Amino acid sequence: MKQRQEKRGMAYQIIVFIFISLILVFAAFIGITRILFSHIMMDNAKETVSHLANETIYQIENRLTKVLDISRTILILYHNNHFERKKLDALLHDLVYEFETLEAVTIAYAPSSYQKGYSRTIFHSQNKAIYRELQPADYQYLDWFQIPFELESKYWTEPWYDANATKETVISYCIPLFAEGKCIGIMRLDTELSALQKIVSPLKLKHSGYAFLVSSIGTIITHPADSLTFNESIFSLAEATNDKQLRQIGKKMINGDIDFVHLQNNAVFGDSWLYYAPLITNNWSLGIVIAHEDIVGDLNLLLIIQTLFSVIIFLTISLIVYYRTLSISRPIRLFMEVANKIGQGDFDAKLPSTGNSYEIDRLILAFETMQESLKEYIQNLEITIEEKNRIEAEVKIASEIQRKLIPENTLHPYGIQELRCYGILEPAGDIGGDLYDFFPVDKSHFLFVIADVTGKGIVASMTMTMVSTYLRTVSTYHYTTGEIMQNLNNFLCKQTSASNFVTALLGILNLKNGKLEFSNAGHTPLIIRNIDNDYKIISETHSSPLGVFANMVIGSAAITLEKGDEIILFTDGITETMNPAEDFLELKGLENIITELNSTNPEQTAVQILQKVHSFAQNTPQKDDITILVIDYKK
Amino acid sequence: MHSRQIIYLIIALMIAVFFFTGCRKEKNGQLEITPEKTDSPEKKTSLFTIRYRPVWTAQAEFAGVYMAQKKGFYYDKGLNVIIQPSGINYPPYENLQQGYSDIVQMSLLTALKRDAEKGNLINLAQITQRTSLMLVGKKSRGINSIPDFEGKKIGLWKTDDRLLSLIFLQQNKLNMNIVDLDITINLFLKDGIDVMNVMRYNEYHQILQAGIDPEELFTISFADTELNIADNGLYTTREFYSKYPKQCRDFAAATLQGWIYAINNQEETVSTVLEVMHQHHLPANRPHQKWMLNELCRDITIYKNQVGILQESDFNKAKKILTDQNLPATRQTYKGFFPQ
C-alpha cells in the first residue's frame, strides 16, 4: 500500500504529465506532417504521373504525326500520279516499305465515282509488294470508308482488324479524296496498333501503377488485363460496377479533358488515383492509374517510424523520470520519518546528510533551521509557561486578598440591628475592578460605598485595593460624603494614571433618623425600594468619575429613608449585561427585574436580581464584573 | 547462363501456346458448346442433325439456342444441332432456300416479305413477340421531335430490317437523306448521320456504352407505335418440315425450353453467351450481354403462357403493313405459315 502511494506520487504524476504532453505534441506533429506531406506527395505523384503521361503521349503522338506527315507526301504523289496507276502503286509501296510506322496505304473510290468504285491496298509482306483490290460492297459500309466519306473530313478510325489485306489490327488515318469539289473516295493509311500498345503496356509505376488507352468512344485499347482490351469500354466497366463517377470520368476522357482524380474504393481500379490526358491527334485518352497506397505508402512508413520513435522517446523518458524521482523521493521519505519524530517531540532526530539535488539540499538546510528554531521556540515556550504559571499563582493570591477586602455577608453587619446588608461581586476575570464596602463610621453612622474601576486585571484590582484601603482611612477624619469623595479623588489623581478612573457612589446613613447622605461620582443610579415593592431611581450625580481631575469639589445629596426601605446599589456590569442578540439589559431591564422581585431581605433581593440578570444573558460570556449591594433600613 | 534459361522458358511457353491454340481450333471447328450431359454412345450415333443458322453473329439474341445446346435439351430430343457461322455474309433466307441450312432465324416482316418469292416458309416458333426496333437521334444535332427529322440524314441498315423504319418515314411523310449502314454505330457517334435505326437490346445500349446518356437522345420505340409487330422467329422450308415434322417441332420445343432456362438463369446464360462470343473472337462485355438478354426476356414473355406462339393478329398485321406499302408479301394463310 505504501509502495503504491509512492508510485502514484511524484513519479506517477510526472510520467502521466509527460505521457499526455508527448501524446499531444506528437499527435500534432504527426497530424501536421501528414497534412503537409500528403499534399506534397499528391503534388509529386501528380507531377510524376503527368510527366510520364506526357512522355507517353509524346511517343504515341510522334508515331501518329509521322503518319500525318507521310499522308501529305502521299496526297501530293496521288494528285500528281493517279492517272499512272502502276507508277503510283510502286511509289506508295516504296513509302510503305520505307516507313516503319506505315503498315499499308489504301485508295478507295465510292461506287458512284470512279469506275463504279474499287479499292486497292498496297502493303509489303514476305519481302514483296502486295496490291489487294476490293469491290465497293466489301468496304463501302466500313467505318474507315463511310465515316470520312459522309463527313468529308479526315478521320482516325477505332482499332480494326484488316482481314482482307494485312491481317493486322490497325488504326487508320483516312483522308477524303476530292475531284472537282466532290468527294470521290478515301485514302487510308494504316499504322499498327501493337506499336502503340507497346509504348503504353510496359509502363509501370511504383508497385501497381499502370497505363491504359481509351479510344475516342471509350473503348479500352490497352490494359494490363487483356480481357478488357476491345471487349470493355470505360462505360461498360462503369455500368458493370454501377459506378456513376467512373462514367463521368469516361465522358471527360473522351471529351479530351485532363484531370487527376481520386477513385475511392473503386470496383475496377481499387483505391487509386487516375490521371488522364488526351491524345490530340486522334482524340484518344491515356489513363495512368496509381494505387493510393503507393502514393501515401512512404508517408505512412514515415508516420509509423515517427510513432515508434515517439513511443521509444516516451519509454526512455519515463524510465529516466521513474528512477530519478525515486532517488529524489528517497530523502523526502527520510524527511517524512524525521518530521514524524519531530512531531512526536524528538527535536534531535537526525536529518539526511545530503540530497541528490540543489532543491533537496536547500530543503535539508531549511529543515535544519526549522528544527533549531523549533527547539529554541519550545525552550522559550517552556520559560514563558513557567512565568505564566507563576503569575497565575500570584493573581490567585491577589484575588484571594481582594476578596478578603470585601466585607463578609452577615445578617446584621458589625452587629448593627438597624440594618441588614448583602453584597455579591462576580468578577469577570480572576481579579476584578469592582468594589463594595460598608462599615460604621461611628455609633450612629454607617458608611457604604460601591465603586467601579475602569479596566480590568491587575491595574484595576490594585486601584480597587487602594480605594478600599484609603476609604477606611479617610472616613475616620471626614464625615461628609462630599469630603470623603474629594479626598479620594485627589488621592487617586496623585497615585494612578489618568486612564484608571473610578466611578463611585458613597453614602453615609444616619442609623437613628434614617437620613442618608450620598455622593455619586459618575456611577450608576441609586435605587430605593420600599416595603410595597415600589421603587425610586435616584440618578443624581455629583461629579465626574474620580481620579481624572484633581481638586474637584464634590457635592452630595440627602434623603430620608422610611422603615423597610431597601437601598439597591449596582455597577454597570448589570446594566451592560448582553444577551445572545447583543442587546444590553440597560436600566429599564433592571427596573423590570425589580418590579418582579418578591424578596423580603437583602440577600433574596441580591440573589434574585443576579438570577434574572443571568437568565437574561443566557450564557453569553460576562464581559464586566457584576456587583450588587443591597441594604435595608430598620426592617 | 541466365539468358539461356530465359530462352528455354520462352521456347517452352511457345510450344505450350501452340499446343493449346491448336486444340482450341479443332474444338471450334466441330462443336461450339459442349453439352453438360451426354448419354450412351449408341444414342449419339442415332442423333438427327439439324443445321441452324442465326440471323446475326453470336450474342445473347440467340441465348435460348446456346442454353438448349449446353443443357442437352436438343440431345434429349435426339437432335444434333449444328450452330452455323452467321453474320452479314450469311443471309438466312438465301441459305435456307439454297439448302445450306435446315432452320434459320429471321424477323417476321422479313420472312413474310421474302416468302412472296416461293411461299414455302414455315414458322416453327415465334421467339420475340414485339419489335425492339427504335429510331434514335442526338438532341445535340437538333433532334428533339419527329418533325425535326425532316431533311436530316438517317442511317438505316441495308438489310430488310430497315423495312419498318422506311414505313415509319413514309407514314410520317418525312423526307430524309438515307445513308445505308452495315453494322457499326460509329457513323452516328461521329455525327455522320443525325438519326439511326437501332435495336433496343443491342445498338441502343452500345450508344449508351459509348458515353452518351439516355437524356441526350431523342428516341422512338416502335414497340410503342402501331408498327409494333413480332420479330425473331425460327423458320424452315415446307419441304424440310414435311420430311421431318417431328424433328422440326422438337427443335422448336427444345429451343423454347432453352429460352425458358435462359430467362430463369440469366447470370449463367450471360456467362455462356460470353464464352461463345470469346470462342468466336467477338468483342463482348458482360453488362451489354446482360442488357440484351434482359430485353429479349421481356420481348419473349409479352403474352402469358404463349411463349413461342405466333399470334394470328401479328401475322395479319405484318402482312397488312407490307401490302399497304405495296410490298411483296406471302400468300400463305396463318395456318399454313404457322402449322402448329
Contacts between the chains, C-beta under 8 A, distances in Angstrom:
chain1	res1	chain2	res2	distance
A	141	B	158	6.8
A	141	B	180	6.4
A	141	B	181	6.4
A	141	B	182	3.3
A	141	B	183	7.7
A	142	B	182	7.0
A	143	B	184	5.5
A	143	B	186	4.8
A	143	B	187	7.1
A	146	B	179	7.8
A	146	B	181	8.0
A	146	B	182	7.8
A	146	B	187	5.7
A	146	B	192	7.1
A	147	B	186	6.1
A	147	B	187	5.3
A	147	B	190	5.3
A	147	B	192	5.3
A	150	B	153	7.5
A	150	B	179	6.2
A	150	B	187	6.1
A	150	B	192	3.8
A	150	B	193	7.0
A	151	B	190	6.6
A	151	B	191	7.4
A	151	B	192	5.1
A	155	B	190	7.2
A	158	B	186	6.6
A	217	B	186	6.9
A	217	B	189	5.5
A	217	B	210	4.2
A	217	B	211	7.0
A	218	B	209	7.2
A	218	B	210	5.7
A	218	B	211	5.0
A	230	B	283	4.7
A	231	B	283	5.0
A	231	B	284	5.5
A	231	B	285	5.1
A	232	B	285	4.7
A	233	B	209	5.4
A	233	B	210	6.8
A	233	B	211	7.8
A	233	B	285	7.4
A	234	B	211	7.6
A	235	B	208	7.1
A	235	B	209	4.7
A	235	B	210	6.8
A	235	B	211	5.3
A	236	B	209	5.1
A	236	B	285	4.2
A	236	B	286	7.8
A	236	B	287	5.0
A	236	B	288	6.3
A	239	B	208	7.9
A	239	B	209	6.9
A	239	B	287	4.1
A	240	B	285	7.3
A	240	B	286	5.9
A	240	B	287	4.7
A	247	B	211	7.5
A	250	B	211	5.4
A	251	B	211	4.9
A	254	B	211	5.4
